Amino acid sequence: MSEVGKFRNLSLERHGNVFVITMQKPPENRLNSWYCQELIRAFRTVEKILGPDSEGAVITRGSDAKFWCTGLELDETDTNPFANSDGFYPLIHTILDFPFPTIALITGHTFGGACPFALAHDYRIMNSKRGFFCMPPVNLGLHFDGIGSLPRLKLRSDIAAKMLLEGHRWTGNEALRDGIVHAVAEPERMLDVALKMGRTWAPKAKMGVYAALRAELWGEAIKKFQRISYVHGRQTSVPAKAKI
């Protein structure tokens, strides 16, 4: 295991051709514009190290068993109306367009914008002992173009509706049952399970078509997030009426 580069409030470690991004931003790894850009920088660093047509994978994990990520810093848009356009939306697009398999290692609670962040990854592993997965924009009065695209494209229609229109909370085992995650693991085994999964799927990138084939599946979501990234000339979302 070796650390690759220095980043603000996150670490990037290399395990062979599998890289692990560990989020370390208090409190609760909440996403704001600069942190999303720092995560993008970590993904781009992996891309540069591996080079084109190489085997590789990336795991994004939380730093403890309580939280993975609890969504966006909603207060940021009070002073920066372009926060999501310059940070969150480009981050989701980066992961959806990444040329290597990606795994969200959901170590703990995952709320709000962290749900599309997790769903953007190719695979998801959730803590079997602790943490809820919940996307509650209906309770916050929040909307942006494309907010429902990943649930609708990646999940069964009834589960997508339960997620977006009801704000349901899933435990790890419930999320596995409903097809939101691909595996659950005990906290002390989560990283080992993720590394094994990463090593299994890393070779799929070596022919250089992984991202292109992914786009055949989730291209609608990719286009939606691309269309609202780095936009300053028009409103791209309905700001949340409630804050958490």
FENHU-V418606 format. One line per field, one symbol per residue. ss: DSSP state (A for helix, B for strand, O for the rest). phi: phi as a letter, one per 20 degrees, with the letter a starting at -180 (. if undefined). burial: b if it has 24 or more other C-alpha atoms within 12 Angstrom, else e. A space follows every 50 residues. Layout:
ss: ???
phi: ???
burial: ???
This chain:
ss: OBBOOOOOOBBBBBBOOBBBBBBOOOOOOOBOAAAAAAAAAAAAAAAAAA OOOOOOBBBBBBOOOOBBBOOBOOOAAAAOOOAAAAOAAAAAAAAAOOOO BBBBBBOOBBBOAAAAAAAAOOBBBBBOOOOOBBOOAAAAOOBBOOOOAA AAAAOOAAAAAAAAAAOOBBOAAAAAAOOOOOBBBOAAAAAAAAAAAAAA AAAAAOOOOAAAAAAAAAAAAAAAAAAOOOOOOOOOBBOOOOOO
phi: .bedmdcembcccdcmedddedfcdfemlfecfffffffgfffffggfff mfldfrbcddceebeeceadneffffffdcfdgffecffffffgffdfec gcceeefagcclffffgfffffcccdfedboddbddffedmdbbfnfeff gffdcgfffffffeedmfddfgffffgemfdeacbfgfdfffffffffff egffefemdgfffgffedgffgfffffdeldcebfdbegfecdc
burial: eeebeebebbbbbbbebbbbbbbbbeebbbbbbbbbbbbbbbbbbbbeeb eeebbbbbbbbbbbbbbbbbbbbbebbeeebbbbbbbbbbbbbbbbbbbb bbbbbbbbbbbbbbbbbbbbbbbbbbbbebbbbbbbbbeeebbbbbbbbb bbbbbeeebbebbbbebbbbbbbbbbebbbbbbbbbbeebbebbbebbbe bbebbeeeebbeebeeebbbbbbbbbbbbbeeeeebbebbeeee
